[in-house]
Amino acid sequence: MSKIQGGCLCGAVRYTCAAEPVMTAICQCTHCQRQSGGAFSVNIGIPKGSLQFTAGSPATFEDKGESGLPVHRRFCGACGSPIVSEVEATPTLDWLKAGTLDDSSWVQPQVSLWCRSAQPWVKLPEAMPQFPTNPPAG
């Protein structure tokens, strides 16, 4: 895969990532619903620290996950576009928001998380692994 790049709606925040994505997950938790303004967020797990900002600096909202650990939600302070979440419960990954990619044609969600808070009208492929919360550690 070529280098990942993207940015916010207004273009003030831009990023690049040379690392290969680890996974792509749909998150249907209520916090991702609120942040995205939709039924879920599509997140690309990338190695922690591999995202490089090439223009602007994102603002941060510190949230708290179900684990009780912080979730640093980074977004454009000008247009509000969510860019990446740094979730302390997943210490080896950062979660890039797929909607900010310049080219998202390769994105294929592999798993759906927090299905217990899914909107009842959302229907995902039955073959996709779906978990009521996070998948079991292991």
N, C-alpha and C positions, 0 to 999 in steps of 0.2 A: 504494500500500500504506500502511496505517496504521502508526503507530510500532511498532517491534519492542520487546517487553518480555518479561521472564522472570526466572527465578531458580533457586536451588538447591532441593534436596529439602526441606530444613528451613525454608527461607524467610529465613535469616540474610543471604544475599547476593541482592540484587535489582539489575536493570539495565534500561536503556532505550537505544534507538538510533533516531534519527530518520532516518538515512541509508538509502537504498535498498540492498538486498543486491546484490552484484556477481555472485555465483554460489553454487551449492550443490554440494558435492562429497562423495562417499563416499571416505573414506581407509581403506585396508585394511593400512596399515603395522603392523608388530608393536607399535610404541609406542602407536598409537591403539587397537589391540586390548587391550593391557594397561590403558590408561587407562580405556577404556569398559567393560571386563569383557565385551566381546562380540566379534563377528566383524569389526566396523568401527565407525567413527565418522562421523556425518553432520555436516558442517561448513558453515556459511554464511559465505562471504567477505564481510566488510563493510569499508568504508574505514577504514584505520588511524586509530585515535584517536576513532572515532565512538561507541564504546560508553561509556556513562556509568553508573557504579554509583550507585544511589539508596539502597541500604541495605547496610551491611556492606562489608568489604574482603576480596577473595579472598586466599588464601595462594598462594604461587608455588613450583612445582618447576621448576628449570632443567634442561632436557633438552638433548640435542644431536641434531640431525637428521642425516640421511644426508649432507647437504652439509658437515657439520662446524660449521655455524653454530648458535647457541643457539635453542632453542624454549622460550619461557616459558609453561608450562602453569599457568593460573590456575584455582583450585578453591576450594570452600568448605572452610574449615578445620574446621568443625563436622561436616558430614555427608559431605564428600569429593566432592560432585558437581563434575565438571569443567564449567567455565563457558566459557572462551575460551582459545585458544592464540595467542600472538604469535610468529610464525615469522620469524626474521630473513632467511630465504631468500626470503620474500615481503614485501618492505618496504612495500608500499602497502596490504596487507590484514591484518586480524585474522580469526581463524577461530572464530566463535561456535558452540557446541555446540547443535545443533538440538533435542536432548532437553530443553533448559532453557527453551524458549519457552513462554509461556503459551498461545499459539495456534500450533500447527505445521501447521494444515490446508493452508496454502499451500506448504509445503516440497515441492519436487520435485527430487531430485538430478539433475544434468545430466551428471556425469562421475564416473568411478571411478578413483582413483589407487592406486598401490602394489599392483596386482593380482598381482604376483609373490609376495606374501606372503598372498594371499587364502586363507581356509579353503576346502578343496576342496568342501565342501557348499554354499557360497554361490553362487547362480545369479542373476545380474543380467540385465536386459533386454539382448538382443543389440544393439539399436540404440544403447545408451548407450556413448559413447566410453570406452574402458578403456585405461589406460596401465600398463606394468609398474612404473614408478616415477613421477616427476613428469612432466607433459607437457613437450615441448620448449619452451624459452624462445623467445619471438618474437612 
